């Protein structure tokens, strides 16, 4: 069964991506529109598919995969199923970087991608501070350092909101923080992909360390694995994944926390085998949530991050209740 999880996840991803391309207020021939867009043929279907639905679909898949992979990696490293990817402080640093763009007009040459670029820089700064503060690969120090940097960045963000130059700038930032992949283009994906690829590779190359850590740090060290260096690389990869996702799409809640919980029993609780299935499940979950956003009645559109939190919180409460009943 465990061997079929990844192929099944890829098949689901292809189906979800096709459904996303076909979902919208207007019926559009997906294959014809995609073909016209790839061939450079100007047509209404090519404009709708290539400029609106394709970027939204690819971004939702990329952001979901990043959050799912980051959650699985961090939970495996800390041996804590309640560890959330935001513990690295990268998400708050990314939000602070984007806020600086909204208020101070940084990186004007980057155009619409300026918040994403500044968000990546903010996530990187938060990561460097967190690693310098932790000074060790011990999970307790990583958690405390991450919480400290998250609190500091959150306080700075609250200060920026408090001194907003006008209510419109504050409203724009608040809406951005709620999380969404709408009104983004392929240029945002170009900014996002390098960080996702580097972060994903850093995590993937440490999968053997994650497997050994499930048996304890002493076992991992006895196997000749570089525990300190490998743990730092996992934290670095996780922060890159989360920071890039928040920089592009804002805060998408509960994906990195919940997805590994759902997938873990299907891979026999192996943290190394959990990585890719969690990435696939996260991508499918965020894309499906974005489809639901588009299917809601017209009017004031609910933000993607709000919807994932509304759906994820009750499910997470149910999982906790289920685990509690098991131990009673």
C-alpha positions as CSV (number, residue, x, y, z in Angstrom):
1,X,0.0,0.0,0.0
2,X,2.8,2.4,0.9
3,X,4.4,2.0,-2.5
4,X,1.1,3.1,-4.2
5,X,0.7,6.3,-2.3
6,X,3.0,8.4,-4.4
7,X,1.7,7.3,-7.8
8,X,-1.8,7.7,-6.5
9,X,-0.9,11.2,-5.3
10,X,0.5,12.2,-8.7
11,X,-2.6,10.9,-10.4
12,X,-4.8,12.9,-8.1
13,X,-2.6,16.0,-8.7
14,X,-3.1,15.7,-12.5
15,X,-6.9,15.4,-12.0
16,X,-7.1,18.3,-9.6
17,X,-5.0,20.5,-11.9
18,X,-7.3,19.7,-14.8
19,X,-10.3,20.5,-12.7
20,X,-8.7,23.8,-11.6
21,X,-8.1,24.8,-15.2
22,X,-11.7,24.0,-16.1
23,X,-13.2,25.9,-13.1
24,X,-14.4,29.5,-13.5
25,X,-17.3,31.7,-14.2
26,X,-17.1,31.0,-17.9
27,X,-16.9,27.6,-19.6
28,X,-13.6,27.4,-21.6
29,X,-12.2,24.5,-23.6
30,X,-9.1,23.7,-21.5
31,X,-7.1,21.7,-24.0
32,X,-7.8,24.1,-26.9
33,X,-7.0,27.1,-24.7
34,X,-3.8,25.6,-23.4
35,X,-2.7,24.6,-26.9
36,X,-3.3,28.1,-28.2
37,X,-1.5,29.7,-25.3
38,X,1.6,27.4,-25.8
39,X,1.6,28.1,-29.6
40,X,1.2,31.8,-29.1
41,X,-2.2,32.0,-30.8
42,X,-4.3,34.8,-29.6
43,X,-7.8,33.6,-28.6
44,X,-10.2,34.2,-25.7
45,X,-9.6,30.6,-24.5
46,X,-5.8,31.1,-24.5
47,X,-6.1,34.4,-22.5
48,X,-8.4,32.8,-19.9
49,X,-6.3,29.6,-19.5
50,X,-2.8,31.0,-19.9
51,X,-3.1,34.3,-18.1
52,X,-5.6,33.7,-15.4
53,X,-6.2,30.0,-14.6
54,X,-2.8,28.4,-15.3
55,X,-0.8,30.7,-13.0
56,X,-3.4,30.4,-10.3
57,X,-3.3,26.6,-10.6
58,X,0.5,26.3,-10.7
59,X,0.9,28.6,-7.7
60,X,-1.6,26.8,-5.6
61,X,0.1,23.5,-6.4
62,X,3.5,24.9,-5.7
63,X,2.5,26.6,-2.4
64,X,0.6,23.5,-1.2
65,X,3.5,21.2,-2.0
66,X,6.0,23.5,-0.2
67,X,3.9,23.7,3.0
68,X,3.2,19.9,3.0
69,X,6.8,19.1,2.6
70,X,7.9,21.7,5.2
71,X,5.5,20.3,7.7
72,X,6.5,16.7,7.2
73,X,10.2,17.6,7.5
74,X,9.9,19.8,10.6
75,X,7.7,17.3,12.4
76,X,10.2,14.5,11.6
77,X,13.2,16.6,12.8
78,X,11.6,17.7,16.1
79,X,9.8,14.3,16.6
80,X,6.7,16.3,17.4
81,X,3.5,15.9,15.4
82,X,2.3,19.3,16.5
83,X,5.3,21.1,15.1
84,X,4.1,23.8,12.6
85,X,6.4,25.1,9.8
86,X,5.8,28.7,11.0
87,X,8.0,27.8,14.1
88,X,11.0,28.8,12.0
89,X,9.9,32.4,12.0
90,X,10.2,32.5,8.2
91,X,6.5,33.2,7.6
92,X,6.4,36.2,9.9
93,X,9.7,37.5,8.4
94,X,8.2,37.1,4.9
95,X,5.0,39.0,6.0
96,X,7.2,41.8,7.4
97,X,9.2,42.0,4.2
98,X,6.0,42.3,2.1
99,X,4.6,45.0,4.5
100,X,7.7,47.0,3.8
101,X,6.9,47.0,0.1
102,X,3.3,48.1,0.7
103,X,4.4,51.0,2.9
104,X,7.8,52.1,1.6
105,X,7.6,51.2,-2.0
106,X,10.7,49.0,-2.1
107,X,11.9,47.3,-5.3
108,X,9.8,49.3,-7.7
109,X,11.5,47.7,-10.7
110,X,10.1,44.3,-9.7
111,X,6.5,45.5,-10.3
112,X,3.9,43.1,-9.0
113,X,6.5,40.6,-7.8
114,X,8.0,43.2,-5.4
115,X,6.1,41.8,-2.3
116,X,7.3,38.3,-3.2
117,X,10.9,39.4,-3.5
118,X,10.8,41.4,-0.3
119,X,9.1,38.5,1.4
120,X,11.9,36.2,0.5
121,X,14.5,38.6,1.8
122,X,12.5,39.0,5.0
123,X,12.2,35.2,5.4
124,X,16.0,34.9,4.9
125,X,16.7,37.5,7.5
126,X,14.4,35.8,10.0
127,X,16.1,32.5,9.3
128,X,19.6,33.9,9.8
129,X,18.5,35.4,13.1
130,X,16.9,32.2,14.2
131,X,20.0,30.1,13.4
132,X,22.3,32.5,15.1
133,X,20.1,32.6,18.2
134,X,19.6,28.8,18.4
135,X,23.3,28.1,18.0
136,X,22.6,24.4,18.1
137,X,20.6,21.7,16.4
138,X,18.7,20.7,19.5
139,X,15.0,20.7,18.8
140,X,14.2,22.6,22.0
141,X,16.5,25.4,21.1
142,X,15.2,25.5,17.5
143,X,11.6,25.8,18.7
144,X,12.4,28.5,21.3
145,X,14.6,30.5,18.8
146,X,11.9,30.2,16.2
147,X,9.2,31.4,18.6
148,X,11.4,34.3,19.6
149,X,12.0,35.5,16.1
150,X,8.3,35.0,15.2
151,X,7.3,37.1,18.1
152,X,9.8,39.8,17.2
153,X,8.7,39.9,13.5
154,X,5.1,39.8,14.6
155,X,5.6,42.8,16.8
156,X,7.4,44.7,14.0
157,X,4.5,43.9,11.7
158,X,1.9,45.1,14.2
159,X,4.0,48.3,14.5
160,X,3.9,48.8,10.8
161,X,0.1,48.3,10.8
162,X,-0.3,50.7,13.6
163,X,1.5,53.5,11.8
164,X,0.0,52.8,8.4
165,X,0.1,55.9,6.2
166,X,-3.5,55.5,5.1
167,X,-6.3,53.0,5.7
168,X,-6.1,51.8,2.1
169,X,-2.5,50.6,2.5
170,X,-3.4,48.8,5.7
171,X,-6.4,47.2,4.1
172,X,-4.3,46.0,1.2
173,X,-1.8,44.4,3.5
174,X,-4.4,42.8,5.7
175,X,-6.1,41.2,2.6
176,X,-2.7,40.0,1.4
177,X,-1.9,38.4,4.8
178,X,-5.2,36.5,4.6
179,X,-3.7,34.4,1.9
180,X,-4.6,34.0,-1.8
181,X,-3.2,32.9,-5.2
182,X,-5.6,35.1,-7.2
183,X,-4.3,38.1,-9.1
184,X,-0.8,36.4,-9.4
185,X,1.0,35.7,-12.6
186,X,3.8,33.5,-13.9
187,X,6.3,36.1,-12.8
188,X,5.4,35.2,-9.2
189,X,6.1,31.6,-10.0
190,X,9.5,32.5,-11.4
191,X,10.3,34.2,-8.1
192,X,8.9,31.2,-6.1
193,X,10.5,28.2,-7.9
194,X,14.2,28.7,-7.1
195,X,13.5,28.9,-3.3
196,X,11.1,25.9,-3.5
197,X,13.6,23.8,-5.5
198,X,16.6,24.6,-3.2
199,X,14.5,24.1,0.0
200,X,13.0,20.9,-1.3
201,X,16.4,19.5,-2.2
202,X,17.9,20.4,1.2
203,X,15.1,18.5,2.9
204,X,15.1,15.6,0.5
205,X,18.8,15.0,0.9
206,X,18.4,14.6,4.7
207,X,15.6,12.0,4.5
208,X,18.0,9.3,5.9
209,X,18.6,11.5,8.9
210,X,14.9,11.9,9.4
211,X,14.5,8.1,9.3
212,X,17.3,7.6,11.9
213,X,16.0,10.3,14.2
214,X,12.7,8.4,14.5
215,X,14.8,5.9,16.5
216,X,16.5,8.6,18.6
217,X,19.5,10.9,18.3
218,X,21.9,8.3,19.7
219,X,20.9,5.9,16.9
220,X,21.4,8.6,14.3
221,X,24.9,9.4,15.6
222,X,25.8,5.7,15.8
223,X,25.0,5.4,12.1
224,X,27.6,8.0,11.3
225,X,25.1,10.7,10.3
226,X,26.0,14.4,10.8
227,X,23.2,15.2,13.2
228,X,24.1,18.9,13.8
229,X,24.8,19.8,10.1
230,X,21.8,17.7,8.8
231,X,19.4,19.3,11.3
232,X,20.5,22.8,10.3
233,X,20.0,21.9,6.6
234,X,16.5,20.7,7.3
235,X,15.7,23.9,9.2
236,X,17.1,25.9,6.4
237,X,15.1,24.0,3.7
238,X,11.9,24.3,5.8
239,X,12.4,28.0,6.2
240,X,13.0,28.5,2.5
241,X,9.8,26.6,1.6
242,X,7.6,28.4,4.1
243,X,9.1,31.8,3.5
244,X,8.8,31.5,-0.3
245,X,5.2,30.3,0.1
246,X,4.2,33.2,2.4
247,X,6.0,35.7,0.3
248,X,3.9,34.7,-2.7
249,X,0.5,33.7,-1.3
250,X,0.3,35.1,2.2
251,X,-0.6,33.0,5.1
252,X,-2.2,29.6,4.2
253,X,-3.1,28.1,7.6
254,X,-3.1,24.5,8.8
255,X,-1.7,22.9,5.6
256,X,1.8,22.2,6.9
257,X,0.4,21.1,10.3
258,X,-2.5,18.9,9.1
259,X,-1.3,17.3,5.9
260,X,1.4,15.1,7.5
261,X,-1.1,13.9,10.1
262,X,-3.4,12.7,7.3
263,X,-0.7,11.0,5.3
264,X,1.5,9.5,8.1
265,X,-0.6,6.3,8.7
266,X,-0.5,5.6,5.0
267,X,3.3,5.4,5.0
268,X,3.7,3.3,8.2
269,X,4.7,6.4,10.1
270,X,8.1,6.5,8.3
271,X,9.3,10.2,8.3
272,X,11.5,9.6,5.2
273,X,8.6,8.1,3.2
274,X,6.3,10.9,4.4
275,X,8.1,13.7,2.5
276,X,6.9,13.3,-1.1
277,X,3.4,12.1,-0.3
278,X,2.9,15.1,2.0
279,X,4.1,17.4,-0.8
280,X,1.6,15.8,-3.2
281,X,-1.3,15.9,-0.6
282,X,-0.5,19.5,0.3
283,X,-0.5,20.6,-3.4
284,X,-3.9,18.8,-4.0
285,X,-5.4,20.3,-0.8
286,X,-4.5,23.9,-1.5
287,X,-5.6,23.6,-5.2
288,X,-8.9,22.0,-4.1
289,X,-9.4,24.8,-1.6
290,X,-8.8,27.4,-4.3
291,X,-11.3,25.7,-6.5
292,X,-13.8,25.9,-3.7
293,X,-13.1,29.6,-3.4
294,X,-13.9,30.1,-7.1
295,X,-17.1,28.1,-6.7
296,X,-18.6,30.3,-4.0
297,X,-21.3,32.7,-4.9
298,X,-20.1,35.9,-6.6
299,X,-19.5,38.9,-4.4
300,X,-16.9,39.4,-1.7
301,X,-14.5,36.4,-2.3
302,X,-13.4,34.6,0.8
303,X,-9.6,34.4,1.0
304,X,-7.8,31.1,0.5
305,X,-6.1,31.2,3.8
306,X,-9.4,31.9,5.6
307,X,-11.0,28.9,3.9
308,X,-8.1,26.5,4.8
309,X,-8.2,27.6,8.4
310,X,-12.0,27.2,8.6
311,X,-11.7,23.7,7.2
312,X,-8.5,22.7,8.9
313,X,-9.2,23.7,12.4
314,X,-12.2,21.4,13.0
315,X,-10.4,18.5,11.3
316,X,-7.4,19.1,13.5
317,X,-9.6,19.2,16.6
318,X,-11.1,15.9,15.5
319,X,-7.7,14.3,15.0
320,X,-6.6,15.4,18.5
321,X,-9.9,14.0,20.0
322,X,-9.3,10.7,18.2
323,X,-5.8,10.4,19.6
324,X,-7.0,11.3,23.0
325,X,-9.7,8.5,22.9
326,X,-7.0,6.0,21.9
327,X,-5.0,6.7,25.1
328,X,-8.0,6.7,27.5
